[in-house]
Each structure stands twice: as C-alpha cells, then as structure tokens.
C-alpha cells in the first residue's frame, strides 16, 4: 500500500468514527439507545437502523418494567394480621355501631371463604359500601382501615386507598370525564376507591358530566368486581338520594354504614389522645374548660366538624401555648412545655372566631 492509499484509509477511518459519534448522539437523544457501530457491520452491507437491546432499552420500556416490578412488590407485601386490624378498629374512640358492623362483615367474609374451601356454594361478595354522616365522624379513617382489612382477608390484592371527590372524576368536556374517571379507577385497582361527597356527581342536573362518571364507575365495578371495592360517602340524606337516583347504584351498593356525631365525652377523649401522642397534658381545670368549649361549639355540627373540629382546636391550643411561653413570664422546662392551660384553650377559641369573622363573645349583640 503506497502513501496515497494509507492517507485515504486514514481519512475513511476518521470519517467513520465521526459518523459513529453522530449516530450515537442522535440515537441517544431520540430513543435513549446506543446504535449498532459501523465497525460491527458486514463490509459492503448497508448499515441497519439502531435496534434496542435488553441492555440498552428505551427509557419508556425501562419505566414500564420498573412499574411492573413495583406492582409485583406491592402484591407480594405480606398482609397484616386480621386480629391486629380488629384491635386497631376497637382502639378507635366511639364508633361502637361501626365496629360491630365491621366485625360482622369480617365474620361473613371468613365464613364465605371457608364454604368455598369445602366446595359449598357461596353468595356473591358485594363489598361496595355507603358511608353516611356528618363531616369529621371517621368515614375516611374507617375506609382506609377497610382497605387493609380486605387485603388481609385476601379480597383485594394491594389494599391501598385512593380518595377522590367530584373534581377528581369529572372533566369539563364531552368524553373527557370517562377518561379521567377511568384513570382514577386504574389507580385504585387492587384497593379501595373512596369517593367523598359522591352525591355531587348527580345533583347538578342539566348537561352536567357527572352522570358520565357514574356510568364509567358502574361499568368498572362490574368488570373488576374481583379486585376493586368502591366506598361512597357524604351527608346521610344526600347519600340516600344519590343511591336511589340510579338503579345501577342501588344494585351495587347494598351495604350502608351510618357514622353518628361524637359525644362530648368522646371528643374530650380524642383531644386527650392527641395530647398523649404529641407530648402534652391538660393542666388542672383545663379539661372542664375544654368540655365547655366543645359543648358550645359542637351545637353547630356542620361548622365544627366533630373530630376535625377537635383536631383544629388542639392545633390552635398548642400554638397559643407557644405564644404564651414566648412572653417569658414563666420558666420554660419540660413541665411547662407539656402543659396546656385553660387560657390556651380559650385563646384557641378566640383565634378560631377571629379567623371565621365571628365577633368576640363579650361584644356580640
């Protein structure tokens, strides 16, 4: 090979290297894969387009595989003991009727499983439920526990809870609501779909798209009844109207659980439980103040919100305690940091009234 041929060969090698780099950059930008090198091709044959391999799969394929692996891990997560879950249920303050109904449901599911194991006929398990009651009565808390109970009993594969309301299901254009609702259903598969204020799907009238969400939901409940439970919740009378608005809803929801308002004693217990979990105690006389506040505030159930109102009062009380201690009028130590006084509770109440636009009690006409 003379000098001229050597130079031509060197030029070809340089051009081939540059072309390989260009192809690799372009292919990685577009597909996330490394192309077949020109040097790996058969001389004289055209270079084939880059083909993804197992080692260099496109990003979308890798993401899909990752999701599949996560799904597998979720399904392989060991179930919680049903006895531990029942113990948690009975540890809740109040809700005596709900506890009894959940116990009966668990017994029924276990007997149905036993009958099936012995080759006996079993009724269809209709586990969709209607939770009715005022805000803050524990509906979401129990729905979350029910998803875990169903997982423990082998009814559901994952046992998670997906919580939505009307805005999470209904879109503003024709055809979009079905797509939006279907996406939520896919997310809830293997668990419980909890729809709060479900009556808002059907009480708008006219050309509202809520009915489209209901129709999509009913179809999914039929198609995926082996691995999807739907719980709808809201005010008692409105939920009755919702269920009776559609024969399909009536046929699929035949389990009703009513959540009563908490009593004053139960709300005091909830407040004390929050204190205990957060490292606070009520000072002497503070529980009487708390009881008086709860008695007065809970007269307007809709505004106060049962356990939700107790939680808000507790959070405001500890903020009021922090303001009081920051003034430096008493020593800061473990005891003073833990103690909630009557004045903290009263300050919390005044803060709530100020935020809601109410006048202080002494100035009301």
PyMOL commands that set and color helices and strands:
alter all, ss='L'
color gray80, all
select helices_A, chain A and resi 3-31+38-40+59-76+82-90+96-117+139-152+166-168+176-188+198-201+210-223+236-243+247-252+264-278+286-297+301-304+307-326+334-338+342-356+361-363
alter helices_A, ss='H'
color red, helices_A
select strands_A, chain A and resi 129-133+161-164+192-196+229-234+256-259+281-282+339-340
alter strands_A, ss='S'
color yellow, strands_A
deselect
rebuild
show_as cartoon
